[in-house]
Amino acid sequence: LGGLMAFQPASKATINFNNIDHVQDDSVAGLEWDKLEYNFGKITAGEKVETVFRVTNNRKDTLEIENVAGSCGCLVPKWTKGRILPGGAGEVTVRFNSEGKWGKQTRSAAVYTNRGLFTLYLYAIIDEN
């Protein structure tokens, strides 16, 4: 994408799901996301920006990203199709269209997998000028 500015991604995230009530087994253990949130920082109204979330499958069985749904029509997700083998990695790319938006924005993308649901968060401050 031309004209995109570089932003600092959130730090690498390894999730410990042992204490989350809605997870009743270890079906998500062994999945490592490079980040679960991304801050685009300050952008201009109408600008389209995107980021890539990467997941590594450290399990002994396959991972499959079945669907990704944005919290609004302003998010367009793309993701790795098919099975992600043990030791392999996949990606979820989320494009945010800031047209018609201003001020602080928080959006999310629900990632449905054969190992559970993950929510990815995106933040931006949109300048009207």
N, C-alpha and C positions, 0 to 999 in steps of 0.2 A: 504494500500500500504506500503510495507516494505521500509525502508530507506528514508521516506519523512521527511523533516525538517519542524519544526513549523515556521510559519510566522505570522506577525501581520495583521489581516484583516483591511480593511478600516472601518471607524466608521459607525454606524447604520444610514441609510438614509431614511428619509421620504420625498417624492417628492411632491412639490407643482407645479401642472401642470396648474394653472390658467393663467400663463403668457406666455405659449408656443403657438405660432401661429397655429401649425398644429393640436392641440387638440381643437375641436369645441364644446365639451360638457364635462360633468363630468364623462365620462365612466371609467376613470382611478382613480378618487378620491376614497379614501378608500382602496387602495392597498398599503401595506407597505413592502418594500424590506429591508432586514437586511443590504445589501450593494449593490452597483451597479458596483463596481470595486474591483479587488483584485490584490495585488502585491506579486508574488511568491518570490521576492527578487533575490538573486544570486543562480543560479542552474548550474549544469554541463551539457554540451552538451550530448544529448541522454537520459537525465533523463525525466521521465514521472511524472507529478504532477497534482493534481486536487484540486478543491475547490467546495464548495456548496453555492449557493445563495438561500436564503429562502424568500418567499413572504407570507404575511398574508393577508387574504381577510377580511377586516373590512367593506365590503359592505353588503347590504341587499339581494343581489342576488349572483348567483354562478360565479366563475371564472374558466376558462378552458385554460390551456396552450395547444395550438393547435400544435405548432411546435417550434423547436429551431434549428437555422442554424449557424454554425461556419463560421468565416471569411476565414478559410483555412482548408485544410484537416488535419492539425495538431491538430485541436480541435475536441473532441468527446463529444457531449452533451447527457445527459440523463435527463428526467424530469418527474414530477408527471403526470400520465395519468388520465383522467377522470375529473369530476367536483370537484372543491374545494368549499365546502359549506361556507356560511357566518360564520365567526369566525374561519375557518379552515386555514391551511397553506399548501403550496406546496414547492417543491424544484426543482432547476435546478443545476445539477452537471456537471461541465465542466472539462474534462481531456485534458491537454496540453502535446503533445509529442515534445520535443525540438530537436529531431534528425535532423541533417542537418542545425540547426539554430545556430547563435552566435550573441553576442552583445545585445543591447537593443531591446526588442520585445514588441510590442503592438498588441493584438488580441482582437476580439470582438465576441460576440454571440448575434444574433437577436432572441428575444423571442416573438413569435406571440401568442397573447391571444385573447379571445373574448372581451377584454377590451382595445385592442390597442397593439402597438409594444413597446417593451422595449429593450434597448441595454445594455448588460453587458460587461465590459472591463476587460482584464487580461494583466498584465505586468510582465516581467521577464528580468533579465540580465543573459545571457548565457555565461558561461566560457567555452572555447574550450578545456581546459585541463581536 
